[in-house]
Amino acid sequence: MKFLDQAKIYVKAGDGGNGCVSFRREKFIEYGGPDGGDGGRGGDVIIECAEGLNTLIDYRYQQHFKAKNGQGGMGRQRAGAKGADVVIKVPAGTQILDEDGEMLLADFTAPGQREVFLRGGNGGFGNLHFTTSTNRAPRHANPGLPGLEKTIILRLKLIADAGLVGLPNAGKSTFLATVTAAKPKIADYPFTTLHPGLGVVRIDAREFVLADIPGLIEGAHDGVGLGDRFLGHVERCRVLLHLVDATGEHAGKDYKIVRAELEAYGGGLIEKPEIVALSKCEIADPEHLKKQKQRLKRACGQTPMILSSAARQGVDDVLRALMVVIERARAEETPAPTREAAVESDETSEWRP
């Protein structure tokens, strides 16, 4: 399945049905009177966050979604049927933006989340509705109201606990393949990762979701390389794992290049907790590795961890460090029970001698 994280679609709610002008005409009934029914309401546009979806590829082949129109009213006081709704299913982490991509209209973060995005038009009143004590035979009815329509942008931002960042060929995909069941493309040339990837990490009977994005190079915020569009997939992460190639020329400069791109992108990435690690240490010369560690420490202000995904050296230490930050963030996000809730819990609990 191809990965698609952005799509532009046109959505339209159904039009309301027209009201009916009708009169009761039956044998032996001299004054039948009006009996035109109301029109049915147009269908709504509903957006639903569904499980099992991880891409917006379906919206590459279909970009127009229209709900059904309401049925018109009929004689004998029969109201028109409501138009069928159209349901647009999106994966968790999808944001709904306006046509310009500037205003956030909705954000779907959990499966099962459902929202009526556009309301269908109301049906028109039939002539029966306008009957009064002075107007016993109205000969007019209302037309149905048109349904709302809008062009929107769907943008998917993967929901993960930790995100991998770094220059191309820094060992991010190898690390993801080592610690998860994901199978990203791995090769000895840059930009082997063209699309973001997800994997579930299990460490010490606990687990978290890890996201890998294509590598960043200097000038990515100006569109150089693959650009910085994929950084949106780590905006929701609680912590970033910054991998720096130990076999590179200068680890400190490599680190600052990526940090500059994160700052240029914005989105609060520069303020996120960060764990820095030197990767590919198994093939680096010991003396060069020592220099790289000192350079990286001066650049990032913390002692970098030493990592070898291929030899699985230091991998568990890095995962445990990530888990500590993730659990701390989860604890801060979980609201503490209030005093009233605690009292209610004590009152409803079963008494035991």
One Martini backbone bead per residue (centre of mass of N, CA, C, O) as a GRO file, in nm:
protein
  353
    1MET     BB    1   0.094   0.037   0.024
    2LYS     BB    2   0.063   0.355  -0.020
    3PHE     BB    3   0.183   0.669   0.091
    4LEU     BB    4  -0.055   0.920   0.218
    5ASP     BB    5  -0.066   1.260   0.385
    6GLN     BB    6  -0.226   1.419   0.143
    7ALA     BB    7  -0.550   1.579   0.069
    8LYS     BB    8  -0.793   1.696  -0.174
    9ILE     BB    9  -1.140   1.774  -0.113
   10TYR     BB   10  -1.491   1.745  -0.198
   11VAL     BB   11  -1.777   1.863  -0.012
   12LYS     BB   12  -2.141   1.773   0.011
   13ALA     BB   13  -2.439   1.843   0.107
   14GLY     BB   14  -2.761   1.794   0.103
   15ASP     BB   15  -3.052   1.878  -0.028
   16GLY     BB   16  -3.351   1.991   0.021
   17GLY     BB   17  -3.670   1.927  -0.008
   18ASN     BB   18  -3.956   2.001  -0.148
   19GLY     BB   19  -4.246   2.127  -0.118
   20CYS     BB   20  -4.598   2.060  -0.130
   21VAL     BB   21  -4.873   2.107  -0.360
   22SER     BB   22  -5.184   2.003  -0.216
   23PHE     BB   23  -5.509   1.839  -0.255
   24ARG     BB   24  -5.793   1.708  -0.136
   25ARG     BB   25  -5.944   1.443  -0.355
   26GLU     BB   26  -6.262   1.320  -0.273
   27LYS     BB   27  -6.523   1.145  -0.250
   28PHE     BB   28  -6.760   1.320  -0.058
   29ILE     BB   29  -6.545   1.563  -0.033
   30GLU     BB   30  -6.582   1.896  -0.052
   31TYR     BB   31  -6.352   1.993   0.170
   32GLY     BB   32  -6.033   1.896   0.171
   33GLY     BB   33  -5.778   2.050   0.137
   34PRO     BB   34  -5.465   2.066   0.236
   35ASP     BB   35  -5.175   1.796   0.177
   36GLY     BB   36  -4.883   1.902   0.177
   37GLY     BB   37  -4.568   1.803   0.223
   38ASP     BB   38  -4.261   1.785   0.341
   39GLY     BB   39  -3.937   1.802   0.302
   40GLY     BB   40  -3.642   1.655   0.311
   41ARG     BB   41  -3.348   1.618   0.446
   42GLY     BB   42  -3.033   1.645   0.397
   43GLY     BB   43  -2.743   1.508   0.392
   44ASP     BB   44  -2.457   1.442   0.567
   45VAL     BB   45  -2.120   1.518   0.661
   46ILE     BB   46  -1.907   1.257   0.777
   47ILE     BB   47  -1.639   1.221   1.010
   48GLU     BB   48  -1.425   0.929   1.062
   49CYS     BB   49  -1.236   0.747   1.292
   50ALA     BB   50  -1.049   0.471   1.188
   51GLU     BB   51  -0.952   0.159   1.196
   52GLY     BB   52  -0.675   0.039   0.997
   53LEU     BB   53  -0.561   0.322   0.924
   54ASN     BB   54  -0.245   0.486   0.755
   55THR     BB   55  -0.382   0.633   0.502
   56LEU     BB   56  -0.483   0.852   0.202
   57ILE     BB   57  -0.508   0.686  -0.071
   58ASP     BB   58  -0.819   0.691  -0.139
   59TYR     BB   59  -0.801   1.019  -0.217
   60ARG     BB   60  -0.666   0.991  -0.504
   61TYR     BB   61  -0.935   0.854  -0.659
   62GLN     BB   62  -1.127   1.034  -0.462
   63GLN     BB   63  -1.263   1.388  -0.439
   64HIS     BB   64  -1.583   1.335  -0.434
   65PHE     BB   65  -1.846   1.424  -0.188
   66LYS     BB   66  -2.200   1.331  -0.176
   67ALA     BB   67  -2.489   1.381  -0.052
   68LYS     BB   68  -2.810   1.322  -0.034
   69ASN     BB   69  -3.106   1.420  -0.122
   70GLY     BB   70  -3.399   1.521  -0.042
   71GLN     BB   71  -3.720   1.448  -0.047
   72GLY     BB   72  -4.006   1.530  -0.162
   73GLY     BB   73  -4.305   1.618  -0.115
   74MET     BB   74  -4.644   1.494  -0.064
   75GLY     BB   75  -4.932   1.390  -0.074
   76ARG     BB   76  -5.116   1.307   0.199
   77GLN     BB   77  -4.904   1.409   0.416
   78ARG     BB   78  -4.615   1.346   0.282
   79ALA     BB   79  -4.299   1.313   0.369
   80GLY     BB   80  -3.983   1.333   0.300
   81ALA     BB   81  -3.695   1.184   0.277
   82LYS     BB   82  -3.394   1.146   0.396
   83GLY     BB   83  -3.083   1.183   0.320
   84ALA     BB   84  -2.797   1.033   0.273
   85ASP     BB   85  -2.511   0.988   0.415
   86VAL     BB   86  -2.162   1.078   0.426
   87VAL     BB   87  -1.868   0.881   0.493
   88ILE     BB   88  -1.548   0.978   0.618
   89LYS     BB   89  -1.254   0.793   0.639
   90VAL     BB   90  -0.994   0.823   0.886
   91PRO     BB   91  -0.706   0.836   1.031
   92ALA     BB   92  -0.522   0.867   1.288
   93GLY     BB   93  -0.410   1.212   1.278
   94THR     BB   94  -0.621   1.384   1.131
   95GLN     BB   95  -0.646   1.684   0.954
   96ILE     BB   96  -0.866   1.966   0.905
   97LEU     BB   97  -0.851   2.188   0.635
   98ASP     BB   98  -0.859   2.435   0.452
   99GLU     BB   99  -0.796   2.526   0.131
  100ASP     BB  100  -0.528   2.694   0.232
  101GLY     BB  101  -0.401   2.551   0.498
  102GLU     BB  102  -0.450   2.743   0.777
  103MET     BB  103  -0.716   2.624   0.896
  104LEU     BB  104  -0.838   2.452   1.169
  105LEU     BB  105  -1.127   2.236   1.187
  106ALA     BB  106  -1.004   1.941   1.260
  107ASP     BB  107  -0.923   1.664   1.501
  108PHE     BB  108  -0.810   1.322   1.467
  109THR     BB  109  -0.693   1.092   1.740
  110ALA     BB  110  -0.934   0.874   1.771
  111PRO     BB  111  -1.091   0.600   1.752
  112GLY     BB  112  -1.443   0.683   1.693
  113GLN     BB  113  -1.434   0.954   1.598
  114ARG     BB  114  -1.719   1.182   1.544
  115GLU     BB  115  -1.834   1.417   1.281
  116VAL     BB  116  -2.032   1.678   1.181
  117PHE     BB  117  -1.938   1.881   0.922
  118LEU     BB  118  -2.203   1.885   0.732
  119ARG     BB  119  -2.512   2.016   0.677
  120GLY     BB  120  -2.806   1.968   0.567
  121GLY     BB  121  -3.072   2.074   0.413
  122ASN     BB  122  -3.369   2.193   0.454
  123GLY     BB  123  -3.686   2.135   0.422
  124GLY     BB  124  -3.970   2.219   0.278
  125PHE     BB  125  -4.276   2.349   0.303
  126GLY     BB  126  -4.588   2.273   0.282
  127ASN     BB  127  -4.915   2.386   0.247
  128LEU     BB  128  -5.009   2.271   0.523
  129HIS     BB  129  -4.831   2.467   0.702
  130PHE     BB  130  -5.005   2.743   0.601
  131THR     BB  131  -5.244   2.692   0.764
  132THR     BB  132  -5.521   2.894   0.859
  133SER     BB  133  -5.802   3.065   0.964
  134THR     BB  134  -5.775   3.261   0.691
  135ASN     BB  135  -5.600   3.026   0.532
  136ARG     BB  136  -5.735   2.734   0.392
  137ALA     BB  137  -5.579   2.759   0.078
  138PRO     BB  138  -5.281   2.723   0.019
  139ARG     BB  139  -5.049   2.783  -0.288
  140HIS     BB  140  -4.775   2.730  -0.121
  141ALA     BB  141  -4.416   2.654  -0.110
  142ASN     BB  142  -4.111   2.545  -0.005
  143PRO     BB  143  -3.796   2.527  -0.069
  144GLY     BB  144  -3.511   2.379  -0.048
  145LEU     BB  145  -3.214   2.381   0.103
  146PRO     BB  146  -2.896   2.408   0.060
  147GLY     BB  147  -2.609   2.254   0.090
  148LEU     BB  148  -2.312   2.236   0.210
  149GLU     BB  149  -1.981   2.345   0.091
  150LYS     BB  150  -1.635   2.208   0.056
  151THR     BB  151  -1.285   2.259   0.053
  152ILE     BB  152  -1.042   2.023   0.165
  153ILE     BB  153  -0.774   1.922   0.388
  154LEU     BB  154  -0.589   1.630   0.432
  155ARG     BB  155  -0.380   1.565   0.727
  156LEU     BB  156  -0.125   1.346   0.820
  157LYS     BB  157  -0.032   1.262   1.166
  158LEU     BB  158   0.149   1.071   1.327
  159ILE     BB  159   0.105   0.857   1.612
  160ALA     BB  160   0.367   0.898   1.849
  161ASP     BB  161   0.603   0.879   2.109
  162ALA     BB  162   0.849   0.852   1.905
  163GLY     BB  163   1.121   1.016   1.718
  164LEU     BB  164   1.317   1.016   1.423
  165VAL     BB  165   1.624   1.196   1.375
  166GLY     BB  166   1.826   1.307   1.090
  167LEU     BB  167   2.037   1.235   0.874
  168PRO     BB  168   2.115   1.082   0.614
  169ASN     BB  169   2.238   0.776   0.696
  170ALA     BB  170   2.213   0.746   1.038
  171GLY     BB  171   2.028   0.474   1.122
  172LYS     BB  172   1.711   0.474   1.150
  173SER     BB  173   1.605   0.221   0.999
  174THR     BB  174   1.779   0.017   1.154
  175PHE     BB  175   1.660   0.078   1.429
  176LEU     BB  176   1.365   0.011   1.361
  177ALA     BB  177   1.424  -0.289   1.272
  178THR     BB  178   1.548  -0.381   1.550
  179VAL     BB  179   1.297  -0.283   1.761
  180THR     BB  180   1.102  -0.388   1.536
  181ALA     BB  181   0.875  -0.526   1.282
  182ALA     BB  182   0.975  -0.348   1.084
  183LYS     BB  183   1.048  -0.304   0.705
  184PRO     BB  184   1.262  -0.113   0.599
  185LYS     BB  185   1.457   0.045   0.387
  186ILE     BB  186   1.804  -0.068   0.334
  187ALA     BB  187   2.099   0.133   0.264
  188ASP     BB  188   2.423   0.281   0.136
  189TYR     BB  189   2.223   0.530   0.082
  190PRO     BB  190   2.063   0.804   0.056
  191PHE     BB  191   1.720   0.816   0.072
  192THR     BB  192   1.565   0.537   0.138
  193THR     BB  193   1.363   0.713   0.290
  194LEU     BB  194   1.035   0.829   0.166
  195HIS     BB  195   0.863   0.728   0.414
  196PRO     BB  196   0.699   0.690   0.679
  197GLY     BB  197   0.739   0.499   0.991
  198LEU     BB  198   0.614   0.225   1.196
  199GLY     BB  199   0.658   0.105   1.546
  200VAL     BB  200   0.671  -0.143   1.804
  201VAL     BB  201   0.799  -0.116   2.128
  202ARG     BB  202   0.965  -0.358   2.347
  203ILE     BB  203   1.028  -0.291   2.706
  204ASP     BB  204   0.991  -0.419   3.001
  205ALA     BB  205   0.674  -0.476   2.950
  206ARG     BB  206   0.677  -0.239   2.747
  207GLU     BB  207   0.528   0.020   2.525
  208PHE     BB  208   0.591   0.188   2.204
  209VAL     BB  209   0.584   0.435   1.951
  210LEU     BB  210   0.774   0.449   1.644
  211ALA     BB  211   0.911   0.707   1.432
  212ASP     BB  212   1.003   0.739   1.084
  213ILE     BB  213   1.190   0.970   0.887
  214PRO     BB  214   1.318   1.139   0.663
  215GLY     BB  215   1.591   1.292   0.598
  216LEU     BB  216   1.791   1.574   0.676
  217ILE     BB  217   1.897   1.877   0.524
  218GLU     BB  218   2.036   2.145   0.423
  219GLY     BB  219   1.747   2.331   0.337
  220ALA     BB  220   1.467   2.184   0.383
  221HIS     BB  221   1.279   2.443   0.431
  222ASP     BB  222   1.338   2.507   0.101
  223GLY     BB  223   1.329   2.201  -0.048
  224VAL     BB  224   1.561   2.034   0.010
  225GLY     BB  225   1.527   1.747  -0.110
  226LEU     BB  226   1.241   1.641   0.078
  227GLY     BB  227   1.223   1.824   0.292
  228ASP     BB  228   0.988   1.912   0.584
  229ARG     BB  229   0.701   1.770   0.570
  230PHE     BB  230   0.757   1.511   0.764
  231LEU     BB  231   0.764   1.661   1.047
  232GLY     BB  232   0.458   1.628   1.117
  233HIS     BB  233   0.499   1.323   1.233
  234VAL     BB  234   0.658   1.454   1.513
  235GLU     BB  235   0.468   1.657   1.666
  236ARG     BB  236   0.327   1.427   1.870
  237CYS     BB  237   0.569   1.368   2.014
  238ARG     BB  238   0.737   1.329   2.327
  239VAL     BB  239   1.008   1.232   2.177
  240LEU     BB  240   1.347   1.260   2.058
  241LEU     BB  241   1.568   1.079   1.835
  242HIS     BB  242   1.904   1.168   1.781
  243LEU     BB  243   2.092   1.074   1.506
  244VAL     BB  244   2.450   1.025   1.477
  245ASP     BB  245   2.713   0.979   1.275
  246ALA     BB  246   3.021   0.843   1.366
  247THR     BB  247   3.152   0.848   1.054
  248GLY     BB  248   3.168   1.129   1.032
  249GLU     BB  249   3.326   1.433   1.038
  250HIS     BB  250   3.103   1.617   1.223
  251ALA     BB  251   2.885   1.590   1.477
  252GLY     BB  252   2.818   1.883   1.555
  253LYS     BB  253   2.728   1.982   1.273
  254ASP     BB  254   2.512   1.772   1.221
  255TYR     BB  255   2.334   1.853   1.458
  256LYS     BB  256   2.287   2.158   1.381
  257ILE     BB  257   2.140   2.112   1.117
  258VAL     BB  258   1.887   1.974   1.232
  259ARG     BB  259   1.810   2.190   1.441
  260ALA     BB  260   1.765   2.416   1.234
  261GLU     BB  261   1.527   2.272   1.088
  262LEU     BB  262   1.340   2.251   1.334
  263GLU     BB  263   1.323   2.559   1.383
  264ALA     BB  264   1.215   2.639   1.098
  265TYR     BB  265   0.950   2.473   1.117
  266GLY     BB  266   0.847   2.424   1.403
  267GLY     BB  267   0.586   2.302   1.614
  268GLY     BB  268   0.771   2.250   1.885
  269LEU     BB  269   1.036   2.073   1.833
  270ILE     BB  270   1.264   2.229   1.993
  271GLU     BB  271   1.111   2.165   2.288
  272LYS     BB  272   1.157   1.883   2.288
  273PRO     BB  273   1.257   1.608   2.401
  274GLU     BB  274   1.608   1.485   2.392
  275ILE     BB  275   1.794   1.216   2.240
  276VAL     BB  276   2.137   1.149   2.204
  277ALA     BB  277   2.307   0.955   1.938
  278LEU     BB  278   2.560   0.738   1.838
  279SER     BB  279   2.601   0.581   1.540
  280LYS     BB  280   2.791   0.326   1.414
  281CYS     BB  281   3.021   0.227   1.630
  282GLU     BB  282   3.133  -0.049   1.501
  283ILE     BB  283   3.285   0.124   1.243
  284ALA     BB  284   3.441   0.303   1.427
  285ASP     BB  285   3.702   0.461   1.527
  286PRO     BB  286   3.800   0.503   1.845
  287GLU     BB  287   3.925   0.787   1.813
  288HIS     BB  288   3.694   0.909   1.646
  289LEU     BB  289   3.469   0.851   1.853
  290LYS     BB  290   3.582   1.033   2.076
  291LYS     BB  291   3.563   1.299   1.916
  292GLN     BB  292   3.261   1.285   1.849
  293LYS     BB  293   3.162   1.291   2.141
  294GLN     BB  294   3.279   1.571   2.212
  295ARG     BB  295   3.140   1.735   1.990
  296LEU     BB  296   2.846   1.658   2.064
  297LYS     BB  297   2.850   1.763   2.355
  298ARG     BB  298   2.899   2.063   2.281
  299ALA     BB  299   2.641   2.096   2.098
  300CYS     BB  300   2.403   1.967   2.306
  301GLY     BB  301   2.474   1.952   2.632
  302GLN     BB  302   2.518   1.631   2.625
  303THR     BB  303   2.559   1.300   2.676
  304PRO     BB  304   2.603   1.077   2.450
  305MET     BB  305   2.499   0.795   2.312
  306ILE     BB  306   2.587   0.461   2.236
  307LEU     BB  307   2.535   0.306   1.904
  308SER     BB  308   2.431  -0.034   1.771
  309SER     BB  309   2.215  -0.189   1.568
  310ALA     BB  310   2.364  -0.431   1.439
  311ALA     BB  311   2.495  -0.520   1.738
  312ARG     BB  312   2.321  -0.430   1.980
  313GLN     BB  313   2.447  -0.161   2.110
  314GLY     BB  314   2.269   0.031   2.338
  315VAL     BB  315   1.965  -0.010   2.277
  316ASP     BB  316   1.828  -0.053   2.556
  317ASP     BB  317   1.921   0.216   2.679
  318VAL     BB  318   1.765   0.395   2.483
  319LEU     BB  319   1.481   0.279   2.536
  320ARG     BB  320   1.474   0.348   2.838
  321ALA     BB  321   1.507   0.653   2.805
  322LEU     BB  322   1.247   0.688   2.644
  323MET     BB  323   1.049   0.563   2.854
  324VAL     BB  324   1.086   0.773   3.074
  325VAL     BB  325   0.974   1.016   2.915
  326ILE     BB  326   0.700   0.893   2.834
  327GLU     BB  327   0.590   0.832   3.121
  328ARG     BB  328   0.602   1.123   3.218
  329ALA     BB  329   0.406   1.237   3.003
  330ARG     BB  330   0.166   1.054   3.069
  331ALA     BB  331   0.132   1.149   3.365
  332GLU     BB  332   0.073   1.450   3.289
  333GLU     BB  333  -0.185   1.384   3.106
  334THR     BB  334  -0.304   1.251   3.351
  335PRO     BB  335  -0.555   1.307   3.548
  336ALA     BB  336  -0.617   1.373   3.859
  337PRO     BB  337  -0.800   1.284   4.111
  338THR     BB  338  -1.050   1.405   4.271
  339ARG     BB  339  -1.200   1.447   4.571
  340GLU     BB  340  -1.488   1.372   4.481
  341ALA     BB  341  -1.413   1.103   4.344
  342ALA     BB  342  -1.293   0.970   4.597
  343VAL     BB  343  -1.547   0.983   4.772
  344GLU     BB  344  -1.733   0.825   4.580
  345SER     BB  345  -1.561   0.567   4.579
  346ASP     BB  346  -1.592   0.510   4.887
  347GLU     BB  347  -1.909   0.495   4.891
  348THR     BB  348  -1.930   0.253   4.660
  349SER     BB  349  -1.779   0.069   4.814
  350GLU     BB  350  -1.728  -0.224   4.959
  351TRP     BB  351  -1.785  -0.355   5.265
  352ARG     BB  352  -1.528  -0.476   5.491
  353PRO     BB  353  -1.426  -0.637   5.790
   0.00000   0.00000   0.00000
